[in-house]
Amino acid sequence: MTTVYLDNAATTPLADSVREALAPFLGEEFGNPSSRHALGVRAAEALTRARTQVARAVGAEPSEVVFTSGGTEANNLAVLGAARARGKQGARVLIGATEHPSVRAAAEALATEGFDVQTIPLDGAGDLDLQAAEALLTPETVVVAQMLVNNEVGTIYPVASLARLARQRAPHAHVHTDAVQGLGKLALDLGELGVDSCAVSAHKVHGLKGTGALITLPGTRLQSLIFGGGQQNGVRPGTENVVGAVAFGAAAHLADERYEQTFEHAAGLRDQLARGLEALDGMSLLEPGTERMPSICSLLVPGAPAEVWQHHLEAHGQTLGVRPDRGLADDIHVALQELSESSLPGLLGAPDRRDLIPAKGNLEIPMLGDDPPQRHRQVVAKRDVTPAVVLEAIQELVPLVPVLAKEHLRVLQSGGGQRSKPEGLEDLCDRAKDVLPGELCRRKVVAKSLEYPRLYRRHRAAP
């Protein structure tokens, strides 16, 4: 079975060109970049090249690129490091309403240290409420953190407008943006955004997991979160991850070259998906905000919980991301409480390559222009990666949704679901035969839809 991978907002497969760039540093080029001998010098030169590539992708200086263990650490370093370098008890920290947990949790930690943490709300359309932000900004504000692209629904926030307000009303504030979902899809430039720092992550752009970067303007003051030998100007000490940095540099270069084509390609696919959904009752795309990233789609589906849809689509070869057993509003912390609890956010793949390559039982969508690795060429599956593939699988489950929803509601109203097997479970499984292939798959999906965790675990563990 061919798999269509639609969870690129979570992670992306390693690009072939990135794999080639990092290969020497897994073998003969093993030097410590702080060493003075030839191996160390070559490692240091590789780090410099990687910094230059990442910096160019965001319109910054190479000397201001600090490599981290990922986007989470980069956000932590910006929010905590800037606040502690500037702050005093009672100083204000502003964060957006939809921030990644790495920003929210950092702000919560600052609140325990005596900082006044406030949240910038969204307006009724799902945009950043700039009027509210203006009222919250004071001369005592030391940090303003607002993500550039929402990772769940794709809203592009007016970070540049917020930064201008901050310069006017809080001239000493450090303005930070989480640009993890913007790299490789938007034209990023720190100067045009007007921010002091931005966080980016390698594995969102076909690099390695465990590598990110915080890019700052020259002269930015940050208090280090860790202590060590003084590498990276003491901001993030410790022997640098040369392999991860080299891979990130190659991935950033690739992403920077193709961001316009990637945006246009994703916009076309998204339009096809939207047109197809119009023919299905109850299906819709969640589209908050004035500007949206076309590659990130949040699909609202009726009836069954989101994970039921995920299992069904996966059984038909469609891999999407969901937030199991939680509504979208719970995850992004905004005033969207009326939304359906079935939301399937996914990221459409890179353009121009529609060959899907199986690797150890999984399948991936390769980067634009990359050839399949030699070991996979004989098993490349030829199939167009189009929204029609997803829509076909969704249509098959639609007739079953009222049945699942009705039984789900009956069980919840009766207070059951934890101790006993529901009446009619076997019948419900029988009804699913034409929709869900495989006995184990049917039982897993039906049991999960009825919120029977013990039954679900037992069938999941079955051979």
C-alpha positions as CSV (number, residue, x, y, z in Angstrom):
1,M,0.0,0.0,0.0
2,T,1.3,3.5,-0.9
3,T,1.4,6.0,2.0
4,V,0.7,9.7,1.6
5,Y,2.5,11.6,4.4
6,L,0.6,14.7,5.4
7,D,2.2,15.5,8.8
8,N,5.2,17.6,7.6
9,A,4.3,20.3,10.2
10,A,5.4,17.7,12.8
11,T,8.6,16.6,11.0
12,T,10.0,16.0,7.5
13,P,12.1,13.3,5.9
14,L,15.8,13.9,5.5
15,A,16.6,15.4,2.1
16,D,19.2,13.5,0.0
17,S,21.3,16.6,-0.4
18,V,21.3,17.0,3.3
19,R,22.3,13.4,3.8
20,E,25.2,13.8,1.5
21,A,26.4,17.0,3.2
22,L,26.5,15.4,6.7
23,A,28.0,12.1,5.7
24,P,31.7,13.0,6.1
25,F,31.0,14.2,9.6
26,L,29.7,10.8,10.6
27,G,33.0,9.3,9.7
28,E,36.4,10.7,8.9
29,E,35.6,14.4,9.7
30,F,35.1,13.8,13.5
31,G,37.1,16.7,14.8
32,N,36.2,19.0,17.7
33,P,35.7,22.5,16.3
34,S,37.6,24.0,19.3
35,S,40.8,22.0,18.5
36,R,43.7,23.7,16.7
37,H,44.8,20.7,14.6
38,A,43.6,20.1,11.0
39,L,40.6,18.0,12.0
40,G,39.4,20.6,14.4
41,V,40.0,23.4,11.9
42,R,37.9,21.7,9.3
43,A,35.1,21.1,11.8
44,A,35.2,24.8,12.7
45,E,35.1,25.8,9.0
46,A,32.1,23.5,8.5
47,L,30.3,25.3,11.4
48,T,31.1,28.6,9.9
49,R,29.6,27.5,6.5
50,A,26.5,26.2,8.3
51,R,26.0,29.5,10.2
52,T,26.3,31.4,7.0
53,Q,23.7,29.2,5.3
54,V,21.2,29.5,8.2
55,A,21.8,33.2,8.5
56,R,21.2,33.8,4.8
57,A,17.9,32.0,5.1
58,V,16.6,34.6,7.7
59,G,18.5,37.7,6.5
60,A,20.9,37.8,9.4
61,E,24.6,37.9,10.1
62,P,26.4,34.5,10.5
63,S,28.0,35.6,13.8
64,E,24.6,36.0,15.4
65,V,23.5,32.3,14.7
66,V,23.5,30.3,17.9
67,F,23.0,26.6,17.3
68,T,20.7,24.8,19.8
69,S,19.2,21.4,20.4
70,G,16.0,22.5,18.6
71,G,13.3,25.1,18.4
72,T,12.3,24.5,22.0
73,E,15.7,25.4,23.4
74,A,15.9,28.4,21.0
75,N,12.6,29.7,22.3
76,N,13.6,29.1,25.9
77,L,16.9,30.9,25.4
78,A,15.2,33.9,23.8
79,V,12.4,34.3,26.4
80,L,14.2,33.4,29.6
81,G,17.6,34.8,28.5
82,A,16.3,38.2,27.4
83,A,14.0,38.6,30.4
84,R,16.7,37.7,32.9
85,A,19.2,39.9,31.2
86,R,16.9,42.9,31.3
87,G,14.3,42.2,34.0
88,K,13.6,43.1,37.5
89,Q,10.7,42.0,39.7
90,G,7.4,43.3,38.2
91,A,8.8,43.8,34.7
92,R,6.3,42.8,32.0
93,V,6.5,39.9,29.6
94,L,4.0,39.6,26.7
95,I,3.3,36.4,24.8
96,G,0.9,35.6,22.0
97,A,-2.3,33.6,22.7
98,T,-1.3,30.7,20.5
99,E,2.3,30.2,21.4
100,H,4.2,26.9,21.3
101,P,4.5,25.3,24.8
102,S,8.2,26.2,24.8
103,V,7.3,29.8,24.9
104,R,4.3,29.4,27.2
105,A,6.2,27.3,29.7
106,A,9.1,29.7,29.7
107,A,6.8,32.6,30.4
108,E,5.1,30.6,33.3
109,A,8.6,30.1,34.8
110,L,9.2,33.8,34.6
111,A,5.9,34.4,36.4
112,T,7.2,32.4,39.3
113,E,10.3,34.7,39.4
114,G,8.1,37.8,39.8
115,F,7.7,38.9,36.2
116,D,4.3,40.2,35.1
117,V,3.3,37.8,32.3
118,Q,0.4,38.9,30.1
119,T,-1.1,37.4,27.0
120,I,-1.9,39.2,23.8
121,P,-5.4,38.0,22.7
122,L,-6.8,37.3,19.2
123,D,-9.6,39.2,17.7
124,G,-12.9,37.7,16.5
125,A,-11.4,36.7,13.1
126,G,-8.5,34.9,14.7
127,D,-5.9,37.6,14.0
128,L,-3.6,39.1,16.5
129,D,-5.4,41.9,18.4
130,L,-3.0,44.8,17.8
131,Q,-5.2,47.3,19.7
132,A,-5.1,45.0,22.8
133,A,-1.3,44.6,22.3
134,E,-0.8,48.3,22.2
135,A,-2.7,48.7,25.5
136,L,-0.6,45.9,27.1
137,L,2.7,47.4,26.0
138,T,4.3,49.6,28.7
139,P,7.8,51.0,29.2
140,E,8.3,48.2,31.8
141,T,7.9,45.5,29.1
142,V,11.1,43.6,28.7
143,V,10.1,40.7,26.4
144,V,7.5,40.4,23.6
145,A,7.2,36.9,22.1
146,Q,4.8,36.2,19.2
147,M,5.0,33.3,16.8
148,L,5.1,34.0,13.1
149,V,3.0,31.1,11.8
150,N,0.6,29.0,13.8
151,N,1.6,25.4,13.7
152,E,-2.0,24.1,14.0
153,V,-4.1,26.3,11.8
154,G,-1.5,28.1,9.7
155,T,-2.4,31.7,10.6
156,I,0.4,34.2,9.6
157,Y,0.5,36.8,12.4
158,P,1.5,40.5,11.8
159,V,4.8,40.2,13.7
160,A,6.3,43.2,12.0
161,S,3.3,45.4,13.0
162,L,3.6,44.2,16.6
163,A,7.4,44.9,16.6
164,R,6.8,48.5,15.5
165,L,4.3,49.0,18.3
166,A,6.8,47.5,20.7
167,R,9.5,50.0,19.6
168,Q,7.2,52.9,20.2
169,R,5.7,51.9,23.5
170,A,8.4,49.6,25.0
171,P,11.7,50.8,23.5
172,H,13.8,48.5,25.7
173,A,11.9,45.3,25.1
174,H,13.4,42.3,23.4
175,V,11.0,41.2,20.6
176,H,11.2,37.5,19.7
177,T,9.4,35.4,17.1
178,D,9.1,31.6,16.8
179,A,9.6,31.3,13.0
180,V,9.8,27.5,13.0
181,Q,6.9,27.1,10.6
182,G,7.9,30.0,8.5
183,L,11.4,28.9,7.5
184,G,11.4,27.6,3.9
185,K,7.9,28.8,3.2
186,L,8.1,32.6,3.7
187,A,10.7,35.2,2.9
188,L,12.3,35.7,6.3
189,D,14.3,38.7,7.1
190,L,15.0,39.8,10.7
191,G,15.4,43.4,9.7
192,E,12.0,43.5,7.8
193,L,10.3,41.7,10.7
194,G,11.8,44.2,13.1
195,V,12.5,41.6,15.8
196,D,15.5,41.0,17.9
197,S,15.6,37.3,17.6
198,C,13.9,34.3,15.9
199,A,13.9,30.6,16.5
200,V,14.1,28.0,13.7
201,S,14.3,24.2,13.6
202,A,16.1,21.9,11.3
203,H,13.8,18.9,11.1
204,K,10.9,21.0,9.9
205,V,12.9,21.7,6.7
206,H,14.3,18.2,5.9
207,G,17.2,18.5,8.3
208,L,18.0,16.4,11.4
209,K,16.0,16.3,14.6
210,G,17.7,17.7,17.7
211,T,19.1,20.8,15.9
212,G,17.8,24.3,15.9
213,A,19.1,27.9,16.1
214,L,18.4,31.2,17.7
215,I,19.3,34.1,15.5
216,T,19.7,37.5,17.0
217,L,20.5,41.0,16.0
218,P,24.0,42.2,16.8
219,G,24.4,43.4,20.3
220,T,21.5,41.5,21.7
221,R,21.8,40.7,25.4
222,L,20.9,37.2,26.6
223,Q,21.6,35.5,29.8
224,S,22.9,31.9,29.2
225,L,20.7,29.0,30.5
226,I,23.7,26.7,30.8
227,F,27.4,27.2,31.7
228,G,30.5,25.7,30.2
229,G,33.5,26.4,28.1
230,G,32.5,29.6,26.3
231,Q,31.6,28.2,22.9
232,Q,29.2,30.3,20.8
233,N,30.2,33.4,22.7
234,G,29.1,31.9,26.0
235,V,25.5,32.2,25.0
236,R,25.1,28.4,24.5
237,P,28.4,26.8,25.6
238,G,29.3,23.2,25.1
239,T,31.0,21.4,22.2
240,E,28.9,22.1,19.1
241,N,26.9,19.5,17.3
242,V,28.8,19.7,14.0
243,V,26.8,16.9,12.3
244,G,23.5,18.6,13.2
245,A,24.7,22.1,12.2
246,V,26.1,20.9,8.9
247,A,22.8,19.2,8.1
248,F,20.8,22.3,9.2
249,G,23.0,24.5,7.0
250,A,22.3,22.3,3.9
251,A,18.6,22.1,4.7
252,A,18.3,25.9,5.2
253,H,20.1,26.5,1.9
254,L,17.6,24.2,0.2
255,A,14.6,25.7,1.9
256,D,15.8,29.3,1.1
257,E,16.2,28.5,-2.6
258,R,12.7,27.0,-2.9
259,Y,10.4,28.8,-0.5
260,E,8.5,30.6,-3.3
261,Q,7.9,27.4,-5.3
262,T,7.0,25.6,-2.1
263,F,4.4,28.2,-1.2
264,E,2.8,28.2,-4.7
265,H,2.8,24.4,-4.8
266,A,1.1,24.1,-1.4
267,A,-1.4,26.8,-2.3
268,G,-2.5,24.8,-5.4
269,L,-2.9,21.6,-3.4
270,R,-4.8,23.3,-0.7
271,D,-7.2,24.8,-3.2
272,Q,-7.9,21.3,-4.7
273,L,-8.5,20.0,-1.2
274,A,-10.9,22.8,-0.4
275,R,-12.9,22.2,-3.6
276,G,-13.2,18.5,-2.8
277,L,-14.4,19.1,0.7
278,E,-17.2,21.3,-0.6
279,A,-18.9,18.1,-1.9
280,L,-18.9,16.4,1.6
281,D,-21.5,17.4,4.1
282,G,-20.1,18.6,7.4
283,M,-16.5,18.8,6.2
284,S,-14.6,22.1,6.3
285,L,-11.3,23.7,6.7
286,L,-10.6,25.9,9.7
287,E,-9.3,29.2,8.4
288,P,-8.7,31.8,11.2
289,G,-6.9,35.0,10.4
290,T,-6.4,37.3,7.4
291,E,-3.2,35.7,6.1
292,R,-2.6,31.9,6.2
293,M,0.1,29.5,5.4
294,P,-1.4,27.3,2.6
295,S,0.7,24.3,3.5
296,I,-0.9,24.0,7.0
297,C,-4.5,22.8,6.9
298,S,-6.8,22.1,9.8
299,L,-9.7,19.9,8.7
300,L,-12.8,19.9,10.8
301,V,-14.8,16.6,10.5
302,P,-18.1,15.7,12.1
303,G,-19.0,13.0,14.6
304,A,-16.2,10.8,15.7
305,P,-13.1,11.9,17.7
306,A,-10.1,13.0,15.6
307,E,-8.1,9.9,16.4
308,V,-10.8,7.7,14.9
309,W,-10.3,9.5,11.6
310,Q,-6.6,9.3,11.9
311,H,-6.7,5.5,12.3
312,H,-9.0,5.2,9.4
313,L,-7.0,7.4,7.1
314,E,-3.8,5.6,8.1
315,A,-5.4,2.3,7.2
316,H,-5.9,3.7,3.7
317,G,-2.4,5.0,3.4
318,Q,-2.9,8.6,4.6
319,T,-0.7,9.8,7.5
320,L,-2.0,12.9,9.2
321,G,-1.4,14.6,12.6
322,V,-4.1,14.9,15.2
323,R,-4.4,16.0,18.8
324,P,-6.0,12.8,20.3
325,D,-9.0,13.2,22.7
326,R,-8.6,17.0,22.8
327,G,-10.3,19.8,20.9
328,L,-8.2,22.1,18.8
329,A,-9.0,25.0,21.2
330,D,-7.5,23.1,24.1
331,D,-4.2,22.8,22.2
332,I,-3.7,26.3,20.9
333,H,-5.2,28.1,23.8
334,V,-7.4,30.6,22.0
335,A,-11.1,31.6,22.1
336,L,-12.2,29.0,19.5
337,Q,-14.3,27.0,22.0
338,E,-17.1,26.3,19.5
339,L,-14.9,24.3,17.2
340,S,-15.4,20.6,16.5
341,E,-13.2,18.2,18.5
342,S,-12.3,16.4,15.3
343,S,-9.4,18.4,13.8
344,L,-6.7,16.9,11.5
345,P,-3.9,19.4,11.0
346,G,-1.4,18.3,8.3
347,L,1.3,19.9,6.2
348,L,1.4,19.3,2.4
349,G,4.7,18.0,1.0
350,A,7.3,19.6,-1.1
351,P,6.5,20.2,-4.8
352,D,7.4,18.4,-8.0
353,R,8.1,14.9,-6.6
354,R,5.2,12.6,-6.3
355,D,7.1,9.3,-5.9
356,L,6.5,7.8,-2.5
357,I,9.4,5.9,-1.1
358,P,9.0,3.0,1.4
359,A,11.7,3.0,4.1
360,K,11.5,0.3,6.8
361,G,7.8,-0.1,6.4
362,N,7.0,3.6,6.4
363,L,6.8,5.9,3.3
364,E,7.9,9.4,2.8
365,I,7.5,12.3,0.4
366,P,11.0,13.3,-0.8
367,M,12.2,16.8,-1.2
368,L,11.8,18.7,-4.5
369,G,14.4,17.6,-6.9
370,D,15.9,14.8,-4.8
371,D,16.3,11.4,-6.3
372,P,15.2,8.3,-4.3
373,P,18.1,6.7,-2.4
374,Q,19.6,3.9,-4.4
375,R,18.4,1.2,-1.9
376,H,14.8,2.2,-2.5
377,R,14.7,2.8,-6.3
378,Q,13.4,-0.7,-7.1
379,V,10.4,-0.3,-4.8
380,V,9.3,3.3,-5.6
381,A,5.5,3.4,-5.8
382,K,4.1,5.5,-8.6
383,R,1.1,7.3,-7.4
384,D,0.0,11.0,-7.6
385,V,0.0,12.7,-4.2
386,T,-3.2,14.8,-4.5
387,P,-5.9,15.8,-2.2
388,A,-8.2,13.4,-4.1
389,V,-6.4,10.5,-2.4
390,V,-7.3,11.9,1.0
391,L,-10.8,12.8,0.1
392,E,-11.4,9.2,-1.2
393,A,-10.5,7.8,2.2
394,I,-12.6,10.4,4.0
395,Q,-15.7,9.6,1.9
396,E,-15.5,6.0,2.8
397,L,-15.8,6.7,6.5
398,V,-18.6,9.3,6.2
399,P,-21.4,6.7,6.3
400,L,-20.1,5.2,9.5
401,V,-19.8,8.5,11.4
402,P,-23.5,8.8,12.5
403,V,-23.3,5.2,13.8
404,L,-20.1,5.9,15.7
405,A,-21.3,9.2,17.1
406,K,-24.7,7.8,18.2
407,E,-23.0,4.8,20.1
408,H,-20.4,7.2,21.5
409,L,-23.1,9.5,22.9
410,R,-25.1,6.5,24.3
411,V,-22.1,5.2,26.2
412,L,-21.2,8.6,27.6
413,Q,-24.7,9.2,28.7
414,S,-24.9,5.9,30.5
415,G,-21.6,6.5,32.2
416,G,-20.1,3.3,30.9
417,G,-17.0,2.6,28.9
418,Q,-14.5,1.7,31.5
419,R,-15.7,-1.5,33.0
420,S,-17.9,-3.4,30.6
421,K,-18.1,-4.2,26.9
422,P,-20.8,-2.1,25.2
423,E,-23.9,-3.7,23.8
424,G,-23.8,-3.9,20.0
425,L,-20.0,-3.6,19.7
426,E,-19.8,-6.7,17.5
427,D,-22.7,-5.4,15.4
428,L,-20.9,-2.1,15.1
429,C,-17.7,-3.8,14.0
430,D,-19.8,-5.7,11.4
431,R,-21.2,-2.5,10.0
432,A,-17.6,-1.2,9.6
433,K,-16.5,-4.2,7.5
434,D,-17.1,-2.4,4.2
435,V,-15.4,0.8,5.4
436,L,-12.4,-0.3,7.6
437,P,-10.2,-3.0,6.1
438,G,-8.9,-5.7,8.5
439,E,-10.4,-7.1,11.7
440,L,-7.8,-5.6,14.0
441,C,-8.2,-2.2,12.4
442,R,-12.0,-2.3,12.7
443,R,-11.9,-3.2,16.4
444,K,-9.2,-0.6,17.1
445,V,-11.0,2.2,15.5
446,V,-14.5,1.3,16.8
447,A,-13.1,0.7,20.4
448,K,-11.2,4.0,20.3
449,S,-14.2,5.9,19.0
450,L,-16.2,4.6,22.0
451,E,-13.5,5.6,24.4
452,Y,-12.8,2.1,25.8
453,P,-9.1,2.4,26.6
454,R,-8.8,-1.1,28.0
455,L,-10.4,-2.7,25.0
456,Y,-8.4,-0.5,22.7
457,R,-5.1,-1.5,24.4
458,R,-6.0,-5.2,24.3
459,H,-6.8,-5.2,20.6
460,R,-3.8,-2.9,19.9
461,A,-1.5,-5.5,21.5
462,A,-3.0,-8.5,19.6
463,P,-0.7,-10.1,17.1
